[in-house]
Amino acid sequence: MLQEIQKEQKQCGKERVIANAIYGMSIDALAKNYKVAALPIDTHFSVETRKQSITDQKSSGRCWMFSGLNVLRSNYMAQADSVSIEFSQAYLFFWDQLEKSNLMLQGVIDTAKKPMDDQRVQFFFHSPIGDGGTFCGVADLAPKYGLVPSEIMPESFTSENTSKARSLISSKLREFGLQLRDMVAKKKSAADIQKAKTEMLGQIYRMLKLTLGVPVEKFTYAFHDKNGRQLGEAKEYTPLSFYQEVVGGDLNGTFIMVMNDPRREYYKTYEVEYDRHTYDGSNWRYLNLPMEEIEQLAIASLKDGRKMYSSYDVGKLLDRKRGYASLDNFDYGSVFGTTFKMDKAQRISTFDSGSTHAMTLTAVDLDNQGKPIKWKVENSWGATSGQQGCLIMTADWFREYMFRLVVNKKYVSEKLLKAYNTKPVMVMPEDPLFLPDE
């Protein structure tokens, strides 16, 4: 077989030039469509929400939290026009990691009578405490633990560089998981197992406290405008009273998550088993829709000044330096003398594509018929990345590589709400589309 393969490898002059070029430069640099790259990017948008400060998740997988909190603060600032605020990601991340630790340990207890090679047991041991997630995590955590301003609990080195602490805590959780399985096997009482789990979570709490800081319980705060001028008198808050003032009631029930998964039947609701942030929280639940329907939901929300949580396969065909995502950015086929022909459904099924990164959908440019030409998102890679911290995406790229959208129910038709409220089809978290946004 090798002889047959090598016989076909006749290197022409053109291929030698390409080989020499690839040897000394990146594939992206060689495949870049410089005709597209030379054109100025049109930054005009016919529908655009209020601009806000750009955040930076640094070397962490917390994009879902940054996008979710960006949506919450934009909703508040829309009501209080002169206010400028950013919520502490470090504060909510502390509780996210503790809740995920509890979810893992309780999941191990629940499945303790199954063998170690059982798929569900392996699910808990494989990734005990990732820092990825979805908007469902914000919706479960913020009403439970509240919010604080970023100045009150700023980022630590570990919150911005999560890999080492995540690895150490994961190792400890796996060790604890084995101990809990052993207790179940030895028929220890439920009370003894619960006591042991509480002590284990105490150790995790200590590790989180040392790396992220002690969660704030009370603080004094005065709101400021974008120029730093104080607005009104400072007040004393708890995280929960601050949440009530800036967000209000429970988030769950106010929104739906929609998704574009062309492998599955449209206008049906699906739920991802066990994939949530808290043990007693909400699984991912989404209504599967064609992209045309998702676009109309997004346009309705943006026209009303509402930003949205959204997620994408952001690494595909993105010119990161320019902050521009287009199907025409790169021509990899010409470089390698082949084609890349899989459609969206095929890419998902083969793990070639899926939701990898959450960003805040903030603008759309519409043509005379009201059809989208391009979209803009606020990213969480810092204000100097891309287009002043934002990415611009062509309508064609958006349809191919956009996956999830969280939209307030007031923009959703009765027909779609009825479909969303039907009994969901349960799917497993190992599905290629259900990796957490990072």
VOPAGU-2260 file (C-alpha; in pm, 1 decimal, decimal comma):
REM VOPAGU-2260
SITE   aa  ch    i         X         Y         Z
SITE  MET   A    0       0,0       0,0       0,0
SITE  LEU   A    1     283,3     239,0      84,4
SITE  GLN   A    2     448,4     170,4    -251,9
SITE  GLU   A    3     123,3     251,2    -428,4
SITE  ILE   A    4      84,8     576,4    -233,9
SITE  GLN   A    5     442,9     683,2    -306,5
SITE  LYS   A    6     408,0     604,2    -676,6
SITE  GLU   A    7     136,5     870,7    -698,8
SITE  GLN   A    8     350,6    1136,4    -531,9
SITE  LYS   A    9     491,6    1303,5    -841,8
SITE  GLN   A   10     615,4    1639,5    -725,5
SITE  CYS   A   11     579,5    1907,5    -989,5
SITE  GLY   A   12     749,1    2244,8    -978,2
SITE  LYS   A   13     439,5    2413,5    -836,6
SITE  GLU   A   14     421,1    2163,9    -550,6
SITE  ARG   A   15     789,3    2212,1    -468,7
SITE  VAL   A   16     730,5    2585,4    -437,2
SITE  ILE   A   17     434,5    2524,3    -204,2
SITE  ALA   A   18     634,4    2275,2       3,7
SITE  ASN   A   19     919,5    2523,2      39,6
SITE  ALA   A   20     676,5    2796,5     139,5
SITE  ILE   A   21     495,8    2583,3     401,8
SITE  TYR   A   22     829,2    2472,1     546,3
SITE  GLY   A   23     915,7    2829,7     633,9
SITE  MET   A   24     579,5    2990,5     715,6
SITE  SER   A   25     241,0    2915,5     868,4
SITE  ILE   A   26     -30,0    2741,9     669,2
SITE  ASP   A   27    -266,9    3031,5     741,4
SITE  ALA   A   28     -20,9    3283,4     599,7
SITE  LEU   A   29       7,5    3081,2     279,7
SITE  ALA   A   30    -366,3    3012,1     249,9
SITE  LYS   A   31    -476,9    3367,4     327,7
SITE  ASN   A   32    -681,7    3532,5      56,1
SITE  TYR   A   33    -489,5    3858,2      32,3
SITE  LYS   A   34    -749,4    4012,1    -200,5
SITE  VAL   A   35    -997,9    3985,5      86,8
SITE  ALA   A   36    -740,6    4088,4     348,1
SITE  ALA   A   37    -654,0    4402,1     148,3
SITE  LEU   A   38   -1012,5    4525,4     148,5
SITE  PRO   A   39   -1121,7    4755,7     432,5
SITE  ILE   A   40   -1373,2    4598,6     669,3
SITE  ASP   A   41   -1712,4    4768,1     662,8
SITE  THR   A   42   -1776,6    4858,3    1026,7
SITE  HIS   A   43   -2119,8    5016,9     974,4
SITE  PHE   A   44   -2414,2    4832,8    1133,0
SITE  SER   A   45   -2775,6    4931,3    1076,5
SITE  VAL   A   46   -2881,5    4781,5    1411,1
SITE  GLU   A   47   -2637,5    4817,2    1701,5
SITE  THR   A   48   -2679,1    4799,8    2078,4
SITE  ARG   A   49   -2507,6    5031,6    2323,8
SITE  LYS   A   50   -2129,9    4986,6    2339,9
SITE  GLN   A   51   -1976,4    4874,2    2668,6
SITE  SER   A   52   -1625,6    4803,9    2797,7
SITE  ILE   A   53   -1452,8    4495,8    2656,8
SITE  THR   A   54   -1350,2    4221,7    2899,2
SITE  ASP   A   55   -1060,5    3975,5    2889,4
SITE  GLN   A   56   -1086,7    3615,2    3005,2
SITE  LYS   A   57    -707,8    3575,3    2967,2
SITE  SER   A   58    -588,6    3210,2    2979,5
SITE  SER   A   59    -913,9    3063,8    3106,5
SITE  GLY   A   60   -1216,9    2885,1    2964,0
SITE  ARG   A   61   -1470,4    3122,7    3116,4
SITE  CYS   A   62   -1608,2    3274,0    2794,1
SITE  TRP   A   63   -1959,4    3152,1    2885,6
SITE  MET   A   64   -1944,2    3352,7    3209,7
SITE  PHE   A   65   -1799,6    3663,8    3045,3
SITE  SER   A   66   -2067,4    3659,7    2776,8
SITE  GLY   A   67   -2347,2    3587,4    3023,1
SITE  LEU   A   68   -2240,2    3864,8    3260,8
SITE  ASN   A   69   -2196,8    4101,7    2965,2
SITE  VAL   A   70   -2562,6    4041,4    2879,2
SITE  LEU   A   71   -2675,3    4104,0    3238,0
SITE  ARG   A   72   -2481,3    4428,4    3274,6
SITE  SER   A   73   -2598,5    4554,8    2935,8
SITE  ASN   A   74   -2961,1    4492,0    3040,8
SITE  TYR   A   75   -2905,8    4697,3    3357,1
SITE  MET   A   76   -2721,2    4978,7    3178,9
SITE  ALA   A   77   -3004,3    5000,5    2924,1
SITE  GLN   A   78   -3238,9    5087,8    3212,8
SITE  ALA   A   79   -2989,7    5320,9    3387,6
SITE  ASP   A   80   -2845,1    5498,3    3085,7
SITE  SER   A   81   -2550,8    5678,4    3247,0
SITE  VAL   A   82   -2427,0    5385,1    3457,9
SITE  SER   A   83   -2117,4    5187,3    3363,9
SITE  ILE   A   84   -2051,7    4860,3    3544,8
SITE  GLU   A   85   -1868,7    4529,6    3514,6
SITE  PHE   A   86   -1945,9    4227,0    3732,0
SITE  SER   A   87   -1677,4    4021,5    3904,8
SITE  GLN   A   88   -1608,1    3703,7    3711,6
SITE  ALA   A   89   -1375,1    3581,9    3989,0
SITE  TYR   A   90   -1660,1    3591,2    4242,8
SITE  LEU   A   91   -1902,1    3382,3    4037,8
SITE  PHE   A   92   -1622,6    3152,5    3921,0
SITE  PHE   A   93   -1548,2    3056,0    4283,2
SITE  TRP   A   94   -1903,8    2929,8    4328,3
SITE  ASP   A   95   -1906,9    2767,9    3985,3
SITE  GLN   A   96   -1602,8    2558,8    4073,0
SITE  LEU   A   97   -1739,3    2461,0    4415,2
SITE  GLU   A   98   -2078,3    2368,4    4266,4
SITE  LYS   A   99   -1916,0    2162,6    3991,4
SITE  SER   A  100   -1711,2    1982,1    4257,6
SITE  ASN   A  101   -2030,2    1894,0    4443,0
SITE  LEU   A  102   -2193,2    1784,2    4116,7
SITE  MET   A  103   -1901,6    1552,3    4044,5
SITE  LEU   A  104   -1886,9    1397,4    4393,6
SITE  GLN   A  105   -2263,9    1348,7    4414,0
SITE  GLY   A  106   -2264,9    1206,3    4061,8
SITE  VAL   A  107   -2000,8     955,7    4171,5
SITE  ILE   A  108   -2218,9     856,9    4469,7
SITE  ASP   A  109   -2526,0     820,6    4246,0
SITE  THR   A  110   -2338,9     590,7    4004,4
SITE  ALA   A  111   -2120,7     413,7    4262,2
SITE  LYS   A  112   -2278,6      71,1    4202,1
SITE  LYS   A  113   -2189,0      81,4    3833,9
SITE  PRO   A  114   -1847,5     -44,1    3714,3
SITE  MET   A  115   -1561,1     203,3    3661,1
SITE  ASP   A  116   -1574,5     154,8    3284,5
SITE  ASP   A  117   -1942,2     253,8    3269,4
SITE  GLN   A  118   -1986,5     552,2    3039,5
SITE  ARG   A  119   -2164,1     764,2    3300,5
SITE  VAL   A  120   -1904,4     688,1    3569,9
SITE  GLN   A  121   -1630,8     783,5    3325,9
SITE  PHE   A  122   -1813,5    1106,9    3247,6
SITE  PHE   A  123   -1769,0    1224,9    3607,8
SITE  PHE   A  124   -1408,7    1110,8    3642,9
SITE  HIS   A  125   -1294,7    1231,7    3300,0
SITE  SER   A  126   -1356,9    1604,3    3358,4
SITE  PRO   A  127   -1440,9    1661,3    3724,1
SITE  ILE   A  128   -1419,0    2041,0    3718,7
SITE  GLY   A  129   -1383,2    2213,0    3382,9
SITE  ASP   A  130   -1405,9    2590,1    3356,6
SITE  GLY   A  131   -1619,4    2585,3    3041,5
SITE  GLY   A  132   -1997,1    2605,6    3037,5
SITE  THR   A  133   -2304,2    2778,5    2896,9
SITE  PHE   A  134   -2546,7    3054,4    2991,9
SITE  CYS   A  135   -2736,6    2798,1    3202,0
SITE  GLY   A  136   -2450,5    2823,6    3451,8
SITE  VAL   A  137   -2496,6    3200,2    3489,3
SITE  ALA   A  138   -2874,0    3151,8    3522,2
SITE  ASP   A  139   -2829,1    2898,4    3805,3
SITE  LEU   A  140   -2536,5    3058,4    3989,4
SITE  ALA   A  141   -2615,2    3431,1    3989,0
SITE  PRO   A  142   -2960,4    3411,3    4155,3
SITE  LYS   A  143   -2823,1    3165,1    4412,4
SITE  TYR   A  144   -2500,9    3345,7    4510,5
SITE  GLY   A  145   -2560,0    3697,6    4382,0
SITE  LEU   A  146   -2316,7    3926,2    4201,2
SITE  VAL   A  147   -2053,8    4180,6    4300,6
SITE  PRO   A  148   -1882,2    4456,0    4101,0
SITE  SER   A  149   -1542,1    4369,4    3954,4
SITE  GLU   A  150   -1368,8    4623,9    4180,9
SITE  ILE   A  151   -1495,7    4443,0    4490,5
SITE  MET   A  152   -1350,5    4102,2    4400,0
SITE  PRO   A  153   -1091,8    4148,3    4122,7
SITE  GLU   A  154    -927,9    3875,4    3918,6
SITE  SER   A  155    -645,9    3668,2    4068,0
SITE  PHE   A  156    -360,0    3504,2    3879,7
SITE  THR   A  157    -543,6    3170,4    3898,0
SITE  SER   A  158    -879,4    3305,8    3779,1
SITE  GLU   A  159    -699,6    3434,4    3469,0
SITE  ASN   A  160    -477,4    3124,3    3433,8
SITE  THR   A  161    -695,5    2833,8    3536,9
SITE  SER   A  162    -517,0    2524,5    3408,0
SITE  LYS   A  163    -287,2    2442,2    3702,3
SITE  ALA   A  164    -543,5    2482,9    3979,3
SITE  ARG   A  165    -803,2    2299,1    3769,8
SITE  SER   A  166    -561,2    2008,4    3724,9
SITE  LEU   A  167    -483,0    1987,8    4099,3
SITE  ILE   A  168    -846,2    2014,9    4207,4
SITE  SER   A  169    -943,6    1753,7    3947,4
SITE  SER   A  170    -683,1    1514,5    4089,3
SITE  LYS   A  171    -819,1    1567,3    4440,0
SITE  LEU   A  172   -1176,9    1512,9    4322,7
SITE  ARG   A  173   -1083,4    1187,4    4149,7
SITE  GLU   A  174    -915,2    1069,0    4470,1
SITE  PHE   A  175   -1224,1    1165,5    4670,0
SITE  GLY   A  176   -1444,7     994,1    4411,1
SITE  LEU   A  177   -1266,4     663,2    4462,8
SITE  GLN   A  178   -1307,4     696,8    4838,6
SITE  LEU   A  179   -1681,1     758,1    4802,3
SITE  ARG   A  180   -1722,0     457,9    4571,0
SITE  ASP   A  181   -1541,1     248,1    4829,9
SITE  MET   A  182   -1776,7     370,6    5103,4
SITE  VAL   A  183   -2079,1     275,5    4893,6
SITE  ALA   A  184   -1927,2     -67,3    4820,7
SITE  LYS   A  185   -1877,0    -121,3    5195,2
SITE  LYS   A  186   -2242,8     -27,6    5252,7
SITE  LYS   A  187   -2167,5     276,5    5467,6
SITE  SER   A  188   -2475,0     471,8    5576,9
SITE  ALA   A  189   -2606,9     763,8    5370,7
SITE  ALA   A  190   -2531,5     994,8    5665,6
SITE  ASP   A  191   -2167,7     880,6    5679,0
SITE  ILE   A  192   -2128,1     925,9    5304,6
SITE  GLN   A  193   -2282,4    1273,7    5320,9
SITE  LYS   A  194   -2051,3    1369,0    5607,8
SITE  ALA   A  195   -1748,1    1249,0    5412,5
SITE  LYS   A  196   -1857,7    1443,3    5103,6
SITE  THR   A  197   -1899,2    1760,5    5311,2
SITE  GLU   A  198   -1545,7    1723,5    5449,0
SITE  MET   A  199   -1415,2    1669,5    5096,3
SITE  LEU   A  200   -1586,5    1984,5    4974,0
SITE  GLY   A  201   -1426,8    2167,6    5265,4
SITE  GLN   A  202   -1086,3    2079,8    5119,9
SITE  ILE   A  203   -1195,2    2198,3    4774,1
SITE  TYR   A  204   -1327,1    2522,4    4929,1
SITE  ARG   A  205    -984,5    2577,4    5089,0
SITE  MET   A  206    -806,0    2527,8    4756,6
SITE  LEU   A  207   -1043,1    2769,3    4583,7
SITE  LYS   A  208   -1008,4    3024,9    4863,3
SITE  LEU   A  209    -629,6    3017,7    4836,1
SITE  THR   A  210    -627,8    3056,6    4457,5
SITE  LEU   A  211    -929,1    3281,0    4388,6
SITE  GLY   A  212    -975,9    3467,8    4715,8
SITE  VAL   A  213   -1245,9    3457,9    4982,3
SITE  PRO   A  214   -1592,9    3529,1    4838,8
SITE  VAL   A  215   -1722,9    3868,7    4945,4
SITE  GLU   A  216   -2012,1    3865,0    5194,3
SITE  LYS   A  217   -2077,0    4239,6    5237,7
SITE  PHE   A  218   -1945,5    4547,2    5061,2
SITE  THR   A  219   -2005,0    4918,7    5019,1
SITE  TYR   A  220   -2044,5    5044,5    4664,6
SITE  ALA   A  221   -2143,7    5354,5    4467,2
SITE  PHE   A  222   -2229,4    5339,8    4097,5
SITE  HIS   A  223   -2023,5    5544,7    3849,2
SITE  ASP   A  224   -2068,5    5662,4    3491,9
SITE  LYS   A  225   -1830,2    5580,0    3206,0
SITE  ASN   A  226   -1613,9    5881,3    3295,4
SITE  GLY   A  227   -1569,5    5764,1    3654,0
SITE  ARG   A  228   -1806,2    6019,4    3810,4
SITE  GLN   A  229   -1993,4    5888,2    4115,2
SITE  LEU   A  230   -2370,5    5860,4    4081,0
SITE  GLY   A  231   -2549,7    5893,7    4413,2
SITE  GLU   A  232   -2444,8    5781,9    4759,4
SITE  ALA   A  233   -2255,3    5463,5    4839,4
SITE  LYS   A  234   -2469,6    5184,6    4986,4
SITE  GLU   A  235   -2398,6    4862,6    5170,8
SITE  TYR   A  236   -2484,4    4545,3    4982,9
SITE  THR   A  237   -2464,9    4171,5    5008,0
SITE  PRO   A  238   -2404,2    3987,1    4679,7
SITE  LEU   A  239   -2770,2    3882,0    4676,5
SITE  SER   A  240   -2908,1    4231,1    4747,7
SITE  PHE   A  241   -2679,6    4370,8    4476,9
SITE  TYR   A  242   -2808,9    4105,4    4234,7
SITE  GLN   A  243   -3166,6    4202,8    4317,3
SITE  GLU   A  244   -3091,6    4567,1    4242,1
SITE  VAL   A  245   -2907,2    4517,0    3912,4
SITE  VAL   A  246   -3079,9    4205,6    3774,1
SITE  GLY   A  247   -3395,8    4136,9    3973,2
SITE  GLY   A  248   -3563,9    3800,3    4002,8
SITE  ASP   A  249   -3478,2    3452,9    3883,1
SITE  LEU   A  250   -3330,3    3426,5    3534,0
SITE  ASN   A  251   -3463,0    3078,2    3467,0
SITE  GLY   A  252   -3795,2    3103,2    3287,9
SITE  THR   A  253   -3711,4    3437,2    3124,8
SITE  PHE   A  254   -3517,2    3301,4    2826,2
SITE  ILE   A  255   -3486,0    3009,3    2591,4
SITE  MET   A  256   -3174,2    2861,9    2436,1
SITE  VAL   A  257   -3203,3    2786,5    2065,8
SITE  MET   A  258   -2953,3    2587,3    1866,1
SITE  ASN   A  259   -2882,5    2499,9    1506,7
SITE  ASP   A  260   -2812,3    2126,4    1477,2
SITE  PRO   A  261   -2896,8    2013,4    1121,6
SITE  ARG   A  262   -2845,1    1648,3    1222,3
SITE  ARG   A  263   -3162,9    1653,3    1429,2
SITE  GLU   A  264   -3526,5    1736,3    1365,1
SITE  TYR   A  265   -3608,2    2107,2    1378,8
SITE  TYR   A  266   -3877,5    2258,5    1602,6
SITE  LYS   A  267   -3811,0    1996,9    1869,4
SITE  THR   A  268   -3666,1    2049,9    2216,0
SITE  TYR   A  269   -3362,6    1856,2    2335,9
SITE  GLU   A  270   -3199,1    1829,6    2676,8
SITE  VAL   A  271   -2843,0    1725,2    2758,1
SITE  GLU   A  272   -2838,0    1483,3    3051,9
SITE  TYR   A  273   -2602,2    1564,6    3342,3
SITE  ASP   A  274   -2450,7    1862,9    3161,9
SITE  ARG   A  275   -2510,8    2144,1    3407,2
SITE  HIS   A  276   -2318,9    2357,5    3657,2
SITE  THR   A  277   -2497,7    2266,6    3980,3
SITE  TYR   A  278   -2632,6    1932,8    4099,2
SITE  ASP   A  279   -2981,2    2076,3    4154,8
SITE  GLY   A  280   -2960,4    2309,9    3856,5
SITE  SER   A  281   -3071,2    2313,1    3494,8
SITE  ASN   A  282   -2950,2    2078,5    3223,2
SITE  TRP   A  283   -2881,3    2236,7    2886,7
SITE  ARG   A  284   -3220,1    2253,5    2719,9
SITE  TYR   A  285   -3258,5    2394,7    2372,4
SITE  LEU   A  286   -3501,5    2427,5    2084,5
SITE  ASN   A  287   -3347,3    2314,5    1756,3
SITE  LEU   A  288   -3418,5    2565,8    1481,0
SITE  PRO   A  289   -3310,8    2642,7    1123,8
SITE  MET   A  290   -3066,5    2931,2    1100,3
SITE  GLU   A  291   -3329,3    3155,0     936,9
SITE  GLU   A  292   -3546,2    3133,4    1250,7
SITE  ILE   A  293   -3248,5    3195,8    1479,7
SITE  GLU   A  294   -3153,3    3502,1    1275,3
SITE  GLN   A  295   -3502,9    3648,1    1310,9
SITE  LEU   A  296   -3495,3    3602,1    1689,3
SITE  ALA   A  297   -3155,8    3771,3    1706,0
SITE  ILE   A  298   -3267,3    4063,0    1487,4
SITE  ALA   A  299   -3580,4    4121,6    1700,1
SITE  SER   A  300   -3372,3    4132,2    2019,1
SITE  LEU   A  301   -3106,3    4363,0    1873,5
SITE  LYS   A  302   -3368,7    4603,1    1736,8
SITE  ASP   A  303   -3496,9    4634,4    2093,4
SITE  GLY   A  304   -3146,3    4712,0    2223,4
SITE  ARG   A  305   -3089,4    4369,3    2383,6
SITE  LYS   A  306   -2755,8    4192,3    2352,0
SITE  MET   A  307   -2751,6    3811,1    2358,9
SITE  TYR   A  308   -2534,1    3521,7    2465,5
SITE  SER   A  309   -2425,8    3331,8    2154,1
SITE  SER   A  310   -2163,4    3068,8    2071,3
SITE  TYR   A  311   -1958,0    2966,4    1768,2
SITE  ASP   A  312   -1682,7    2748,7    1628,9
SITE  VAL   A  313   -1467,7    3058,3    1644,3
SITE  GLY   A  314   -1141,8    2906,9    1518,0
SITE  LYS   A  315   -1279,3    2826,7    1173,4
SITE  LEU   A  316   -1174,2    3069,1     898,0
SITE  LEU   A  317   -1118,2    3355,6    1142,3
SITE  ASP   A  318    -865,0    3625,4    1061,1
SITE  ARG   A  319    -788,5    3687,9    1426,3
SITE  LYS   A  320    -569,0    3991,8    1369,5
SITE  ARG   A  321    -837,7    4173,6    1171,5
SITE  GLY   A  322   -1121,5    4039,5    1385,6
SITE  TYR   A  323   -1301,5    3921,2    1074,2
SITE  ALA   A  324   -1472,0    3584,0    1016,2
SITE  SER   A  325   -1546,7    3501,2     652,3
SITE  LEU   A  326   -1566,4    3188,2     438,8
SITE  ASP   A  327   -1333,6    3368,1     194,7
SITE  ASN   A  328   -1053,1    3444,5     441,1
SITE  PHE   A  329    -845,3    3134,7     360,9
SITE  ASP   A  330    -814,6    2887,9      72,3
SITE  TYR   A  331    -671,9    2572,5     227,4
SITE  GLY   A  332    -788,3    2356,0     -63,4
SITE  SER   A  333    -560,0    2525,8    -315,0
SITE  VAL   A  334    -260,6    2491,3     -84,1
SITE  PHE   A  335    -304,3    2113,2     -53,6
SITE  GLY   A  336    -455,9    2042,7    -394,0
SITE  THR   A  337    -784,0    1913,6    -250,4
SITE  THR   A  338   -1123,2    2029,5    -129,6
SITE  PHE   A  339   -1293,8    2041,8     210,9
SITE  LYS   A  340   -1653,7    1958,3     128,2
SITE  MET   A  341   -1830,4    1852,3     449,5
SITE  ASP   A  342   -2150,1    2040,3     530,2
SITE  LYS   A  343   -2243,7    2160,3     879,6
SITE  ALA   A  344   -2419,3    1838,0     980,5
SITE  GLN   A  345   -2126,8    1625,3     864,7
SITE  ARG   A  346   -1876,3    1845,9    1045,4
SITE  ILE   A  347   -2070,7    1811,6    1369,6
SITE  SER   A  348   -2115,5    1434,4    1337,7
SITE  THR   A  349   -1743,8    1375,7    1285,2
SITE  PHE   A  350   -1626,1    1610,3    1565,2
SITE  ASP   A  351   -1482,0    1843,1    1299,7
SITE  SER   A  352   -1691,7    2136,5    1418,7
SITE  GLY   A  353   -1892,6    2236,7    1722,7
SITE  SER   A  354   -1950,4    2519,5    1963,4
SITE  THR   A  355   -1616,4    2620,7    2114,5
SITE  HIS   A  356   -1649,7    2982,1    2226,7
SITE  ALA   A  357   -1923,3    3210,3    2360,3
SITE  MET   A  358   -1944,5    3578,2    2267,9
SITE  THR   A  359   -2202,3    3853,8    2311,4
SITE  LEU   A  360   -2406,8    3926,9    2000,0
SITE  THR   A  361   -2430,9    4303,9    1979,3
SITE  ALA   A  362   -2510,5    4421,4    1622,1
SITE  VAL   A  363   -2640,0    4325,2    1278,3
SITE  ASP   A  364   -2627,2    4498,5     941,3
SITE  LEU   A  365   -2941,0    4446,5     731,5
SITE  ASP   A  366   -2999,5    4496,2     360,3
SITE  ASN   A  367   -3302,4    4669,8     210,6
SITE  GLN   A  368   -3506,9    4350,3     242,7
SITE  GLY   A  369   -3419,9    4311,3     610,8
SITE  LYS   A  370   -3180,7    4020,6     551,5
SITE  PRO   A  371   -2853,3    4007,9     746,4
SITE  ILE   A  372   -2531,6    4106,1     567,6
SITE  LYS   A  373   -2299,2    4077,5     865,8
SITE  TRP   A  374   -2301,3    4047,0    1244,6
SITE  LYS   A  375   -2088,5    4180,2    1529,8
SITE  VAL   A  376   -2005,7    4026,8    1867,2
SITE  GLU   A  377   -1832,2    4161,6    2175,6
SITE  ASN   A  378   -1552,7    3917,4    2251,4
SITE  SER   A  379   -1365,4    3851,4    2578,1
SITE  TRP   A  380   -1007,0    3856,3    2443,8
SITE  GLY   A  381    -931,9    4213,3    2549,0
SITE  ALA   A  382    -996,0    4555,3    2396,1
SITE  THR   A  383    -693,0    4541,4    2164,0
SITE  SER   A  384    -794,5    4220,4    1986,1
SITE  GLY   A  385    -979,1    4220,8    1654,1
SITE  GLN   A  386   -1205,2    4518,1    1593,4
SITE  GLN   A  387   -1149,0    4705,2    1922,2
SITE  GLY   A  388   -1232,8    4387,6    2111,3
SITE  CYS   A  389   -1512,1    4278,0    1875,5
SITE  LEU   A  390   -1540,1    4032,1    1586,4
SITE  ILE   A  391   -1728,7    4096,9    1263,4
SITE  MET   A  392   -1879,3    3792,8    1089,1
SITE  THR   A  393   -2025,3    3765,0     740,1
SITE  ALA   A  394   -2378,4    3627,4     712,8
SITE  ASP   A  395   -2249,1    3315,7     532,1
SITE  TRP   A  396   -1991,9    3242,5     803,7
SITE  PHE   A  397   -2255,8    3301,8    1073,0
SITE  ARG   A  398   -2484,7    3036,5     921,7
SITE  GLU   A  399   -2206,5    2777,4     903,9
SITE  TYR   A  400   -2036,3    2827,1    1239,4
SITE  MET   A  401   -2291,5    2977,7    1477,0
SITE  PHE   A  402   -2453,7    2723,6    1713,1
SITE  ARG   A  403   -2624,4    2859,4    2026,8
SITE  LEU   A  404   -2830,1    3168,5    2104,3
SITE  VAL   A  405   -2996,0    3265,9    2432,0
SITE  VAL   A  406   -3287,8    3500,8    2375,2
SITE  ASN   A  407   -3545,3    3659,7    2604,8
SITE  LYS   A  408   -3885,2    3491,8    2569,8
SITE  LYS   A  409   -4054,9    3819,2    2479,5
SITE  TYR   A  410   -3898,1    3796,7    2131,5
SITE  VAL   A  411   -4013,5    3437,0    2076,8
SITE  SER   A  412   -4339,9    3356,0    1898,5
SITE  GLU   A  413   -4614,6    3150,6    2065,9
SITE  LYS   A  414   -4550,9    2874,5    1812,9
SITE  LEU   A  415   -4183,5    2847,2    1907,7
SITE  LEU   A  416   -4255,9    2873,4    2281,1
SITE  LYS   A  417   -4504,7    2590,1    2247,8
SITE  ALA   A  418   -4241,6    2377,0    2074,3
SITE  TYR   A  419   -3985,5    2465,8    2343,0
SITE  ASN   A  420   -4222,2    2363,4    2623,3
SITE  THR   A  421   -4285,9    2012,4    2489,6
SITE  LYS   A  422   -4123,4    1716,0    2662,6
SITE  PRO   A  423   -3756,5    1724,6    2557,7
SITE  VAL   A  424   -3569,8    1446,4    2384,7
SITE  MET   A  425   -3285,9    1347,1    2619,2
SITE  VAL   A  426   -2939,9    1332,0    2460,6
SITE  MET   A  427   -2608,2    1237,0    2614,8
SITE  PRO   A  428   -2323,8    1479,3    2698,8
SITE  GLU   A  429   -2078,6    1274,8    2488,7
SITE  ASP   A  430   -2251,7    1406,0    2175,1
SITE  PRO   A  431   -2001,0    1598,2    1958,7
SITE  LEU   A  432   -2204,7    1918,9    1976,5
SITE  PHE   A  433   -2222,1    1943,1    2354,3
SITE  LEU   A  434   -1874,1    2047,6    2449,9
SITE  PRO   A  435   -1887,4    2345,3    2689,0
SITE  ASP   A  436   -1810,7    2693,1    2557,1
SITE  GLU   A  437   -1460,3    2803,7    2654,2
